[in-house]
Amino acid sequence: MKYIVIGFDGFIFALAHKLQIEGQEVIVAQIANVKDIKVPNELTEIESTIDKKQRLELYNKIIDKVDADEFIKHAANIKNPSEYFVICESNYAFNYAQKLKNMGFEGIFPTLEDREFELDRNKAKEFVKKYYPKIHPSSIKKFSYINNAIKFLKKTTKIWVLKSQTDTVATCVPSVNDTALAKKQLVDNLHKHKIEYEKYGFILEEKIKDMVELTPEKIYYDGKPLGMTVMFENKFIGSGNISYQVGCAQDIVLPINLDSNIHDLAFPPIVDEIAKKHRGLFIWDASLLIDTKTNNIYFGEFCPNRFGFNSFYTTLEQMPNLSYYFERVVKKKNPYTIGKVSVSVTLFNLIQDTKVGNYQSNISINFPSKYAKHIWFFELLLRNGSYYNVGYDTVIAPVTAHGNTIKEAVNNLYTYVESISINNIYFRPKFDFLSTEYPSSLLNRLKYCLDNSLFKLPFNIED
């Protein structure tokens, strides 16, 4: 199979590079302008000169890239388009995806509606209220101005989570269970991101203090259900799930049976109906938040019809090779094997470059070639025969590993991590990955799900 990779921020370039190393033919097209990934009526943020320069430098001298708009002009001339699989970096590539779908290519083709489901939290909540009868509605307050939210916080006796109506500002989850201190964290964040919050609107959602969070994901091809995984993710940068959220700092991905009890909670009949309207690969996930005191289940967010930036690479770690996944789904076969275990940890560059406002750049990156297939660099370029980071993003790379048990997978993971030489990188440590010393740890959340028969695994997680 041949591949067409459409990217903007470059998160998907690691996959393109590894496919090329496997000997596959890969065309890599990068979207040049930020306006081309926006939904109608979404305010287009001005991309700074340095941001754009660094973004377009990603993977320079490592893979050949073409301009996405120029590629689309000539894509109709490609013979036998069904031999190509289109891989979109995220659902923000919907404009390009739909054009390629209409030309007869195979692949994943996110739509405008898919993108809107991720961006519009109100729309997602209303959808859940209508179609997810087993999900409890969460308490939500909507705001347009931070002063109104601050007045509300002064009066409330509850702890809240702050969420923007866009993906440009990370969710703010208070790291303390003291109401007064939690309020101060939220107010500080409101002031810090006032422009973004008031531009798009934001919500406060009541925090679940004793919570288990997990994300079931189901994949389809041409509307046919193929397989399902469940992902547990540490979103906070600090051990013990303290400090601020960074997207994904560590995760575990496990294939499970489609007849698992959690299936009907996460995938009511409407999801199958939506999948049938999508040609090619379709992905649906729903993060679920479980109150362990009441066992009530609440909705977190949708990230429809896109690969998880870390979790997809963690999932691919389970495959005999990368092409296996794509070749299986095109044949409408389940690519997952029950009993497989894969894990990841993210390497972060936390040093700010005060001169340009981004992250420290030109850090030398060294790693043994024998472990290269497990390292998914987001930040990479080649200069004079050596690898360096670009400084565009805080994420240097997720590192992935697999094993027959969770402990084996984690042991392998940190063997790979400890072989990488990058000055001043940060990552959550091994002892934290395997910890059961705090309620929200990965293993404690997984144990809760197993104890409550949400799904089964063919191995003991404590082995």
C-alpha positions, 0 to 999 in steps of 0.5 A: 500500500502507498500513503498520502500524509496530510499534516499541519503541526507535524505530529504525523510526520513521525509516522510518515518517516517510519513508513518510509523506513519500512520501504513504503511509498509516502507522499507528505503534504503540509498545510501552509496556512492556519486559515485552511484548518479553521471551521466556518465562523471560527476566528482565525488566529494570526500565526506569528512569523517565528511559529510558521517558520519553525512549523515548516522546518519540522522534519527538514532534511528527513522527509520530503514535503510538498505544499498541501494546496499544490498537492491537491491540484495534482492529486486527481492525476494520480493513477489507481488512487485506491492503492493509496491510504490517506492519513490525516494528522487530525480532523482539522484537515477536513477540507483536504480530506473531503477532496481526496475522498472524492477522488477515490483514495482510501483512508481516513476522511474527517468531515467539518461536522467531525471537527465541530464536535471536538471544538463545540463543547455545547454541541457535544454535551447536547448530543450526549444528553440526547443519545447517551441515556446511561451517561449522567449530565454534568453540572455546567455553567456557560460564560462569555466574560471572565468577570462574570465567571469570577463573580460566580466562583466567589459565591460557589462552594463547589470545585469546578473545571475550566474549559475553553470552547476551543482547543487553543487553551488547555483545560484547567483542572484544579490540582487541589481539593480545597475550594478556596485554593481551587478558585484561585487557580481558576481565577489565575488561569482566567486572567492569563488567557482572558483574550482566548476565553472571551473570544470563543466563550468558555464553561465551568464544569463541576469537578468529580473529586474521586474520578476514574477517567478512561477513553474507549475507542471504536474503529470502523471501515466503510461503516463496518465495526472492526475493533475497540481499545480502551486507553488510560492517560495521565494528562498532568505533567507531574508525578501523582497527577499534580500541576498542569495538563499537557495533553498526554504524559503517559498512557496505556492502550489495551484492545478489548472485546466489542461485547464488553460492558463498557461498549454500550456506555460509550457507543450507543446505536447513534454511533453506528449510524454516524459511522455508516455515513463515513467512507473509509476509516472512521474513529469514534471515542468518548472520554468517560469520567466515573465518580467512584463514590456513586459509580455514576458515569459522566461525559468528558469530550469527543475527539471524533474521526482523528488519531490520538496524538500519543495513543495512536502511536501507542496502539501502533506499537502493538502491530508487527509493522506499521503497514499491518494496521492500514492494510488490515482496516482496508480489508475490513479486518480487526487490526487488534489482538486481545491481550496485547499491551502497549504504553507510552511516556512523553519527553518534554522540553519545558525551557522557554526561549524568551527571545522568540516566545517559543521553546528552546531550540537547537538542542542536540538529539541522540538515540541508538538506532536499534530503538528508533522505531519506538521514538515518535519525534514531534520535534526534529530536523536534520542539520549537518548530519545531526538531529536537533529540535526545532523549538516549535512545541513543548513535546519532543517525542512520545516513546512507546513500548509493548509487552505481554504484561503491563510491567514488562511493557513499562520496563521495556519503555524506560529502557528505551527512554534511558537510552536517549540523550537530550539535554534538559528533557523532562518525563514522568518516571517509571515508579509513577507509571506503576504506582498504586499509591494515589487514587488516580494512578493508571493502575488504580483506574484500570483496576477499578474498571476490571473490578466493576466488570466494564471489560475483561483482560486475559492477564493479571495486571499485577503480574 
